[in-house]
C-alpha cells in the first residue's frame, strides 16, 4: 500500500496531474462558452434562416417522441468547435516544445589550445601560429 502512495506522490510531483487538472478546468469553462455560443447565437440564426417554429420538424418527428434536431445540431457544432480549438492548442504546444528543444544544442567541444602558450589553434594544426611551438 505504501508503494502505491509513493507512486501517486511521484505522479503528482511531476506536474502532469496539475497540467491535466488545469486542462480539465479550462475545458469545462470553454465548453460553457461554446454552449452559450450555439444556444444563444447559432440556434437563433438557424431558426431565422429556416423560418423557425416547431412545425418544421413535424414531418421528421416520430409520433409519441420528443426529438429535438436543433439540440442535436447544436451538440455537433459544440463538438466541432471544441475539437478544433483543442487541435490548435495541441499543435501550438507541440510547436513550442519543438522550438524549445531545437534551441538547445549540445555543448560544442572546446577549441584545441597550444600546450606551450595555451592560445587557441585551429583543428588539425601542427604548429602554433602564436609561439611556433609544435602541437602533437
C-alpha positions as CSV (number, residue, x, y, z in Angstrom):
1,X,0.0,0.0,0.0
2,X,2.8,2.4,0.8
3,X,4.3,1.7,-2.6
4,X,1.1,2.9,-4.2
5,X,1.1,6.1,-2.2
6,X,4.7,6.7,-3.1
7,X,4.0,6.2,-6.8
8,X,1.0,8.6,-6.5
9,X,3.1,11.2,-4.9
10,X,5.7,10.9,-7.7
11,X,3.0,11.2,-10.3
12,X,1.6,14.4,-8.6
13,X,5.1,15.9,-8.2
14,X,5.9,15.5,-11.9
15,X,3.4,18.2,-12.8
16,X,1.5,16.0,-15.2
17,X,-1.5,15.8,-12.9
18,X,-1.5,19.6,-12.4
19,X,-1.4,20.2,-16.2
20,X,-4.2,17.7,-16.6
21,X,-6.3,19.4,-13.9
22,X,-5.8,22.9,-15.4
23,X,-6.8,21.5,-18.8
24,X,-10.0,19.9,-17.4
25,X,-10.9,23.2,-15.7
26,X,-10.2,25.3,-18.8
27,X,-12.0,22.8,-20.9
28,X,-15.1,23.0,-18.7
29,X,-15.1,26.8,-18.9
30,X,-14.6,26.7,-22.7
31,X,-17.4,24.2,-23.1
32,X,-19.8,26.6,-21.3
33,X,-18.7,29.4,-23.7
34,X,-19.2,27.2,-26.8
35,X,-22.6,26.0,-25.5
36,X,-23.7,29.6,-24.9
37,X,-22.5,30.5,-28.5
38,X,-24.5,27.7,-30.0
39,X,-27.6,28.1,-27.9
40,X,-27.8,31.9,-27.9
41,X,-26.3,32.8,-31.3
42,X,-26.2,29.9,-33.8
43,X,-29.5,28.3,-33.0
44,X,-31.5,31.6,-33.3
45,X,-29.7,32.2,-36.6
46,X,-30.7,28.7,-37.9
47,X,-34.3,29.4,-36.8
48,X,-34.3,32.7,-38.5
49,X,-32.8,31.3,-41.8
50,X,-35.2,28.3,-41.9
51,X,-38.2,30.2,-40.9
52,X,-38.3,28.9,-37.4
53,X,-41.0,27.2,-35.4
54,X,-41.5,23.7,-34.3
55,X,-43.8,22.9,-37.3
56,X,-40.7,22.5,-39.5
57,X,-39.6,19.3,-37.8
58,X,-43.2,17.9,-37.7
59,X,-42.5,15.6,-40.7
60,X,-39.3,14.3,-39.1
61,X,-40.7,13.6,-35.6
62,X,-41.7,10.1,-34.8
63,X,-45.2,10.2,-33.2
64,X,-45.0,9.8,-29.4
65,X,-41.4,11.0,-29.1
66,X,-39.8,14.4,-28.5
67,X,-36.9,14.6,-30.9
68,X,-35.1,17.9,-30.9
69,X,-33.0,18.2,-34.1
70,X,-31.8,21.7,-33.1
71,X,-30.2,20.3,-29.9
72,X,-28.5,17.6,-31.9
73,X,-27.1,20.1,-34.4
74,X,-26.1,22.3,-31.5
75,X,-24.2,19.3,-30.0
76,X,-22.4,18.6,-33.3
77,X,-21.4,22.3,-33.6
78,X,-20.2,22.3,-30.0
79,X,-18.1,19.2,-30.6
80,X,-16.6,20.6,-33.8
81,X,-15.7,23.9,-32.3
82,X,-14.1,22.3,-29.2
83,X,-12.2,19.7,-31.2
84,X,-10.8,22.4,-33.5
85,X,-9.7,24.6,-30.6
86,X,-8.1,21.6,-28.8
87,X,-6.3,20.7,-32.1
88,X,-5.0,24.2,-32.4
89,X,-3.8,24.2,-28.8
90,X,-2.1,20.9,-29.1
91,X,-0.4,22.0,-32.4
92,X,0.8,25.2,-30.7
93,X,2.1,23.3,-27.7
94,X,4.0,20.9,-29.9
95,X,5.5,23.7,-31.9
96,X,6.5,25.5,-28.7
97,X,8.1,22.3,-27.4
98,X,9.9,21.7,-30.7
99,X,11.3,25.3,-30.7
100,X,12.4,24.9,-27.0
101,X,14.2,21.7,-27.8
102,X,15.6,22.9,-31.1
103,X,17.2,25.9,-29.4
104,X,19.1,23.7,-27.1
105,X,22.2,22.4,-28.7
106,X,24.8,20.0,-27.4
107,X,27.8,21.8,-26.0
108,X,30.5,22.2,-28.6
109,X,33.8,20.7,-27.9
110,X,36.3,23.4,-26.8
111,X,38.7,24.6,-29.5
112,X,42.2,23.0,-29.2
113,X,44.9,25.0,-27.5
114,X,48.6,25.1,-27.8
115,X,50.3,23.2,-25.0
116,X,53.1,25.8,-24.8
117,X,51.3,29.2,-24.8
118,X,47.7,28.0,-24.2
119,X,46.4,30.1,-27.1
120,X,43.6,28.7,-29.3
121,X,44.7,27.0,-32.5
122,X,42.8,25.6,-35.5
123,X,41.8,22.0,-35.5
124,X,44.5,19.8,-37.1
125,X,47.3,22.4,-36.8
126,X,50.8,21.0,-36.3
127,X,52.4,24.3,-35.2
128,X,51.0,27.2,-33.0
129,X,50.6,30.4,-35.0
130,X,51.3,32.4,-31.8
131,X,54.5,30.9,-30.4
132,X,55.5,28.5,-33.2
133,X,55.5,25.5,-30.8
134,X,54.9,22.0,-32.1
135,X,51.4,20.7,-31.5
136,X,51.1,16.9,-31.2
